Amino acid sequence: MSNLIDATEGENKEFGVATLSDVSIYINDSGNTSANDTATAKYLDAQLNSLTSSFTASARDYFLWADQTIKIVSINGKVFTDPITVTVNKGIGEKFDAPIIWKMTIRTTVVNTNVKLRVK
């Protein structure tokens, strides 16, 4: 899978995580912006556009990268039996037919981890 997402649309979020913790990234929370970021909750400044009103501001593509190994423990509140491992400096991406991702929770495995999430 290509890690290239069209740069003309979508949003990018980059942040550091100082401790071992779970961090929730809210993709379509229109009531918050990055000014409301905490150590365990991150928000996008720009809401995504959606062609389907029932999925307003949700993402259909994502690419997640970190400088240390991290885990995706849940998407949209669905906790995985076995978290998805995101290998250090390699990243992972996924594309869906419809924009359905509104929240992702990651778990750091090393302190001072830098994370980048690109969504469209």
C-alpha positions, 0 to 999 in steps of 0.5 A: 500500500502506498503511504502517499495521500493527496496533499490537497485535502485532508489533515495532518497531526504531529505530536510528541508523547512524553510517557507510556500512555494511551492517546486518543486522536479525535478526527471529527470532534468539531467542538475542539481544536489543537488548542484543547490538546492534552497529554492523552487527547489530540484534536485536528484543527480542520474538519475533513469534508465528506460526501456522505452526510452520515459520515461528516468529517470522518476519515476514509484514509489514514497513514500513521507513523512514529519514531518508536514502535506504537500500537493502535489499540482501538478505532472508533471505540472498538478495542482490538483483541490484539492491538495493531503494531506500527513498526518504528519508522515504517508506519501503517496506512489503510483505506476504506470505501467510505469515510468512517474513522472518527477516533483512533487510540494509540499506545506508546511503548517508549517514552518521548515518542513522536507521532504523525497521523495523516488523514483524508 
